[in-house]
Amino acid sequence: MRNRCICGAHAREIYSEFDNEWEELDPEFGDEEWEWVPGARARIEAAPPGPSATPLPALTSKEQAALAKLPQTAQAQFRRLRTIAGTYTGVPRRETDRGARTLLRYGYFQVHSQLLPEILKLTQITTLPAGWRLSTARPLLVGNVLYNLAFPETINQGGPDRLGGQGDPTCFSASTQILLARRYPTTYVRLVIQLATTSRARFAGGDSIGPLTFKSTNLYKSLESVLLQTAFEDYFNTKAIRQGSYAPGDELKVHRQIFGPTRPPRFATYHPKSAMVQAFRKAFITNGGNTRRWEIVNLCAGSTSPSCGKRNHSVVLTRVASGRVYFYNPWPNEREKKTMWGAAQVSVSGNGERPAEASISQADFENQLITVFHN
């Protein structure tokens, strides 16, 4: 079953069996049944959570083994997080439990020693943006963060919803958020705390942004996606772009602030077409490529004939295999994924796609290229 729109706090649960890739942590990720809740719960409809009537599900043997590998302090922190999750209800409870257990099982808390302390700080914040009720928004924010760290492919830029909400033109910021969750989860949580409590953020590269105003425009985007994408988009538009004129490669200015000044890739190639194709193949195909995946790529969101115009769209390339290029498109709707690429033949199932992935033949993908970011 493919992912579907799950709107509001009264989310409907969708389950799916799938393979996923955790190349830095556990390459043997196998088939299991997972709760799949790709939409955001930005407009809170649930009553304030109270004490749960039932305990959280017990840890599996694999999860218990992963917990035993952590230092004693970290084990106590994880148990404290489960105690807090046990006081949540509904979507916050399910997402906090599912996200925490998945991160535990695949070694995130072992690799990122400060991640658990930062998550516990998030559970204790006492200030939120204007209009966010602490009793409902804080548990949901915790759940959203943990779920999206465990399943960053669910992060999106929003889309039309049943209440008339609309998506935001934040494909680059949503793709950046996916990379941040994948590679720097501790920084991810720290930025969420800063933005939630002060409406400001200081980036790893030394620059800062804010104060910011946050607005939820649709049901698809999670609470922390509203915070992070607002900050990334504001920095991109006010500081990365010089004199209001975008130049290909300005995206890397944002990444070197968010991820750190030495963060690769180092180059952006955007013309001519032959140079883009050569850069793409060298980065991701020839001899395994020289650029770490996942990585953003800018594509033409529509026909490339006679020219793409202003339909520049960022996606996250995940892998190249058997003549196809696989990527996460930060649009949340399956229909949009299938129809946005002009003459290119795009699929979201049937060609080895993992949940939330789309794929295009290498030839079609290369034809849609606008900017390649590479070493």
LINWOHU-V127537 format. One record per residue. N is the residue number from 0. SS is DSSP state (helix for helix, strand for strand, loop for the rest). OMEGA is omega in degrees with one decimal (NA if undefined). Layout:
n=<N & N>
ss=<SS & SS>
omega=<OMEGA & OMEGA>
//
This chain:
n=<0 & 1 & 2 & 3 & 4 & 5 & 6 & 7 & 8 & 9 & 10 & 11 & 12 & 13 & 14 & 15 & 16 & 17 & 18 & 19 & 20 & 21 & 22 & 23 & 24 & 25 & 26 & 27 & 28 & 29 & 30 & 31 & 32 & 33 & 34 & 35 & 36 & 37 & 38 & 39 & 40 & 41 & 42 & 43 & 44 & 45 & 46 & 47 & 48 & 49 & 50 & 51 & 52 & 53 & 54 & 55 & 56 & 57 & 58 & 59 & 60 & 61 & 62 & 63 & 64 & 65 & 66 & 67 & 68 & 69 & 70 & 71 & 72 & 73 & 74 & 75 & 76 & 77 & 78 & 79 & 80 & 81 & 82 & 83 & 84 & 85 & 86 & 87 & 88 & 89 & 90 & 91 & 92 & 93 & 94 & 95 & 96 & 97 & 98 & 99 & 100 & 101 & 102 & 103 & 104 & 105 & 106 & 107 & 108 & 109 & 110 & 111 & 112 & 113 & 114 & 115 & 116 & 117 & 118 & 119 & 120 & 121 & 122 & 123 & 124 & 125 & 126 & 127 & 128 & 129 & 130 & 131 & 132 & 133 & 134 & 135 & 136 & 137 & 138 & 139 & 140 & 141 & 142 & 143 & 144 & 145 & 146 & 147 & 148 & 149 & 150 & 151 & 152 & 153 & 154 & 155 & 156 & 157 & 158 & 159 & 160 & 161 & 162 & 163 & 164 & 165 & 166 & 167 & 168 & 169 & 170 & 171 & 172 & 173 & 174 & 175 & 176 & 177 & 178 & 179 & 180 & 181 & 182 & 183 & 184 & 185 & 186 & 187 & 188 & 189 & 190 & 191 & 192 & 193 & 194 & 195 & 196 & 197 & 198 & 199 & 200 & 201 & 202 & 203 & 204 & 205 & 206 & 207 & 208 & 209 & 210 & 211 & 212 & 213 & 214 & 215 & 216 & 217 & 218 & 219 & 220 & 221 & 222 & 223 & 224 & 225 & 226 & 227 & 228 & 229 & 230 & 231 & 232 & 233 & 234 & 235 & 236 & 237 & 238 & 239 & 240 & 241 & 242 & 243 & 244 & 245 & 246 & 247 & 248 & 249 & 250 & 251 & 252 & 253 & 254 & 255 & 256 & 257 & 258 & 259 & 260 & 261 & 262 & 263 & 264 & 265 & 266 & 267 & 268 & 269 & 270 & 271 & 272 & 273 & 274 & 275 & 276 & 277 & 278 & 279 & 280 & 281 & 282 & 283 & 284 & 285 & 286 & 287 & 288 & 289 & 290 & 291 & 292 & 293 & 294 & 295 & 296 & 297 & 298 & 299 & 300 & 301 & 302 & 303 & 304 & 305 & 306 & 307 & 308 & 309 & 310 & 311 & 312 & 313 & 314 & 315 & 316 & 317 & 318 & 319 & 320 & 321 & 322 & 323 & 324 & 325 & 326 & 327 & 328 & 329 & 330 & 331 & 332 & 333 & 334 & 335 & 336 & 337 & 338 & 339 & 340 & 341 & 342 & 343 & 344 & 345 & 346 & 347 & 348 & 349 & 350 & 351 & 352 & 353 & 354 & 355 & 356 & 357 & 358 & 359 & 360 & 361 & 362 & 363 & 364 & 365 & 366 & 367 & 368 & 369 & 370 & 371 & 372 & 373 & 374>
ss=<loop & loop & loop & loop & loop & loop & loop & loop & loop & loop & loop & loop & loop & loop & strand & strand & strand & strand & loop & loop & loop & strand & loop & loop & loop & strand & loop & loop & loop & loop & loop & strand & strand & strand & strand & loop & loop & loop & loop & loop & loop & loop & loop & loop & loop & loop & loop & loop & loop & loop & loop & loop & loop & loop & loop & loop & loop & loop & loop & loop & helix & helix & helix & helix & helix & helix & helix & helix & loop & loop & loop & helix & helix & helix & helix & helix & helix & helix & helix & helix & helix & helix & helix & helix & helix & loop & loop & loop & loop & helix & helix & helix & helix & helix & helix & helix & helix & helix & helix & helix & helix & helix & helix & helix & helix & loop & loop & helix & helix & helix & helix & loop & loop & loop & helix & helix & helix & helix & helix & helix & helix & helix & helix & loop & loop & loop & loop & loop & loop & loop & loop & loop & loop & helix & helix & helix & helix & helix & helix & helix & helix & helix & helix & helix & helix & helix & helix & helix & helix & helix & loop & helix & helix & helix & loop & loop & loop & loop & loop & loop & loop & loop & loop & loop & loop & loop & loop & loop & loop & loop & helix & helix & helix & helix & helix & helix & helix & helix & helix & helix & helix & helix & helix & loop & helix & helix & helix & helix & helix & helix & helix & helix & helix & helix & helix & helix & helix & helix & loop & strand & strand & strand & loop & loop & loop & loop & loop & strand & strand & strand & loop & loop & loop & loop & loop & loop & loop & loop & loop & loop & loop & loop & helix & helix & helix & helix & helix & helix & helix & helix & helix & helix & helix & helix & helix & helix & helix & helix & helix & helix & loop & strand & loop & loop & strand & loop & loop & loop & loop & helix & helix & helix & helix & helix & helix & helix & helix & helix & loop & loop & loop & loop & loop & loop & loop & loop & strand & strand & strand & loop & loop & loop & helix & helix & helix & helix & helix & helix & helix & helix & helix & helix & helix & helix & loop & helix & helix & helix & loop & loop & loop & loop & loop & loop & strand & strand & strand & strand & strand & strand & loop & loop & loop & loop & loop & loop & loop & loop & loop & loop & loop & strand & strand & strand & strand & strand & strand & strand & strand & strand & strand & loop & loop & strand & strand & strand & strand & strand & strand & loop & loop & loop & loop & helix & helix & helix & helix & helix & helix & loop & loop & loop & loop & loop & loop & strand & strand & loop & loop & loop & loop & loop & loop & loop & loop & loop & strand & strand & strand & strand & strand & helix & helix & helix & helix & helix & helix & helix & strand & strand & strand & strand & strand & strand & loop>
omega=<179.8 & 180.0 & -178.7 & 177.0 & 176.0 & -169.3 & 173.4 & -177.8 & 176.0 & -173.1 & 172.1 & -175.2 & 178.2 & 179.6 & -178.7 & 171.8 & -179.4 & 169.5 & 175.1 & -176.3 & 175.2 & -166.1 & -179.5 & -169.0 & -175.3 & -178.1 & -177.9 & 177.9 & -175.6 & -178.7 & 173.0 & 178.5 & -174.6 & 170.1 & -176.2 & -177.8 & -172.0 & -175.5 & 177.2 & 178.1 & -171.4 & 178.1 & -169.4 & -177.8 & -175.5 & 173.3 & 178.5 & -177.1 & 175.5 & 179.1 & -178.8 & -179.1 & -177.4 & 179.0 & 174.3 & 176.0 & 179.6 & 176.5 & 175.4 & 179.4 & 178.4 & 178.6 & 177.0 & 178.3 & 178.0 & 178.7 & -178.1 & 179.2 & -178.7 & 171.9 & -177.3 & 179.6 & 180.0 & 176.2 & 178.4 & 178.5 & 179.2 & 178.2 & 176.5 & 178.1 & 178.1 & 176.6 & 178.3 & 179.1 & 179.4 & 177.0 & 178.9 & 175.0 & 172.3 & -176.9 & 178.8 & -179.3 & -177.3 & -176.8 & 177.7 & -179.9 & -177.6 & -178.9 & -178.1 & -178.9 & 179.1 & 177.9 & 177.1 & -172.9 & -176.5 & 164.9 & -178.0 & -177.7 & 176.4 & -179.1 & -176.1 & -170.3 & -178.4 & -176.7 & 179.2 & 177.0 & 179.7 & 177.6 & 177.9 & 174.5 & 179.0 & -179.3 & -174.5 & -178.5 & -176.4 & 179.4 & 178.4 & 178.5 & -179.4 & 178.7 & 178.4 & -179.7 & -173.9 & -173.7 & 179.5 & -174.7 & -177.5 & 177.2 & 179.8 & 177.3 & 178.1 & 179.9 & 178.6 & -177.9 & -177.3 & -179.4 & -178.1 & 172.0 & -180.0 & -177.1 & -175.3 & 178.2 & 178.8 & -178.8 & -177.7 & -178.7 & 179.4 & -179.7 & 179.4 & -179.2 & -173.5 & 179.4 & 178.6 & 177.9 & -179.0 & 176.7 & 179.3 & 177.8 & -172.6 & -177.1 & 178.7 & -179.0 & 177.3 & 177.7 & 176.4 & 177.5 & 177.2 & 179.4 & 179.5 & 178.3 & -177.2 & -169.3 & -174.0 & -174.7 & 179.2 & 175.8 & 177.9 & -177.3 & 179.9 & 179.0 & 177.3 & 179.6 & 179.7 & -176.5 & -178.7 & -172.4 & -176.4 & -174.9 & 178.2 & 175.6 & 171.7 & -173.9 & 179.8 & 179.1 & 175.0 & 180.0 & -178.8 & -179.6 & 176.9 & 4.8 & -176.1 & 173.4 & -175.3 & -178.9 & 175.8 & -174.3 & -179.4 & -175.2 & -173.8 & -171.8 & 177.0 & -176.9 & -177.4 & 173.7 & 175.5 & -179.1 & -172.8 & -178.1 & 174.7 & -178.9 & -178.7 & -178.5 & 179.2 & 179.0 & 179.6 & -173.9 & -173.9 & -175.2 & -178.0 & -179.7 & -177.7 & 176.2 & 175.0 & -176.7 & -179.6 & 172.5 & 177.4 & -176.0 & 175.7 & 178.3 & -178.0 & 175.2 & 178.2 & -178.5 & -179.4 & 169.3 & -174.4 & -175.0 & -177.3 & -171.3 & -179.2 & -174.3 & 173.2 & 4.5 & -173.2 & -170.5 & 173.2 & 178.5 & -173.7 & 174.8 & -12.7 & -177.1 & -178.4 & 179.2 & 177.8 & -179.5 & 178.9 & 179.5 & 179.3 & -178.1 & 178.7 & -176.8 & -167.1 & -173.7 & -172.3 & -178.9 & 179.6 & 178.2 & 179.4 & -177.1 & -176.3 & 171.9 & 10.5 & 178.0 & 179.7 & 172.0 & 175.3 & -179.0 & 172.1 & 180.0 & -178.3 & -178.8 & 177.0 & -177.5 & -0.8 & 174.9 & -177.0 & -176.4 & -175.3 & -177.1 & -179.5 & -174.0 & 179.7 & 172.6 & 178.6 & 177.4 & -178.1 & -177.2 & 173.1 & -176.6 & 173.4 & 176.0 & 178.2 & 176.9 & -177.4 & -175.6 & 171.6 & 176.5 & -175.3 & 168.0 & -172.4 & -168.8 & -177.5 & -178.9 & 179.9 & 179.7 & -174.4 & -169.2 & -170.7 & -166.7 & 176.8 & -177.9 & -179.2 & 179.6 & -176.2 & 174.4 & 175.1 & 174.3 & 176.0 & 178.6 & 177.4 & 180.0 & 170.1 & -179.7 & 178.8 & 177.0 & 163.7 & 176.3 & 178.5 & 173.8 & -179.1 & -179.9 & 179.1 & -179.9 & 179.6 & 178.3 & -178.6 & -174.2 & 171.9 & 177.1 & 175.6 & 177.3 & -167.7 & 175.3 & NA>
//
